[in-house]
Amino acid sequence: MKTFTYTITDPIGIHARPAGLLVKAAKAFAGTEITVTKGDKTAKSTQLMKLMGLGVKGGDTVTVTAEGVDEENAIAAMEQFFKEHL
């Protein structure tokens, strides 16, 4: 299992557009489960509505976890995604 924490810099947070892009990016790693956690709430990165339901806003810190066959590549890709889009 690989994890990283990230503080959201986008003032709106995880809203529809970046959440949709995140789902698409995460689906590229079919054998790996990627989750996003804020506080005591966790959502799979392939579930759009649950991601948006986390209520992540600018300045919030989230933890991203990848577990599975391609976790090394998945966590690197997710970290890059967050830096570029959130």
N, C-alpha and C positions, 0 to 999 in steps of 0.2 A: 504494500500500500504506500502510495506517495501522496504528499499533501503540500499545499502552500497557502499562505494567507495573503489577502490583497485588500487594500483600502480603495473603495470605489472613488474615482475622480470625476466621473460624469455626474453633473449636478442632479440629473433626473434619476440616475441609478439604473437598475435593471428593468427597463420598460419594454414594450412590444418589439421594437426593431432589434436591439441588441440581444434580447432573449431569443428571438427567432434565429438570429445568426449563431448564437451559442448552441442551440439545439442542433442546427445543421452541422456545426463543427464537431460536436460531441458524437453524432451518429457515425462519423468516419472511423470511430474506434469501437466497432461492434462487440468485441470480446472483452471490453473493459467498461466497468460501471464508473461513471463520473458523477459526483454529487457536489452540490453547493450548500453550505451551511451558514446560516446567520442566526446567532443566538442559539435557541433550542429548536429551531426549525431547519429541516433538511429537505432538499428536493433533488431528484435525479435530473441531470442536465439535459435529458431528452424529453422532459415533460414541461412544455411551454407554460401552461397555466399555473402549475405548481411553482415554477421558477419566479413568475411574476407575483405569485401569492406570498413569496417570502418578504415582500415589502422592502427590498433593498434600495436605499437612497444614497445620494452622494455623501461621502464621508463615512459610510458604514464599512465595517470590516467583515469580509466573508472568508470562509475556509473552503478550499476546493480539494477534493480527494479523488484519486483515481486508483481503482483496484481491478486487476485482471491481467490478461496475457500481454497487453501492450501498454502497461501503466507508465513506463518511462517516457515513451513518445507522447502519450495522451496528456500527461501532466505538463510536459514542455509546451505542447501545442495550446493547452488551456491557459498557461501562464502568459504566453505570447498574445493570445486572444484578449485576455483581460487587459493587458497593457495597451493594446491597440484600440479596443472598443469600449472599455469601461473605466 
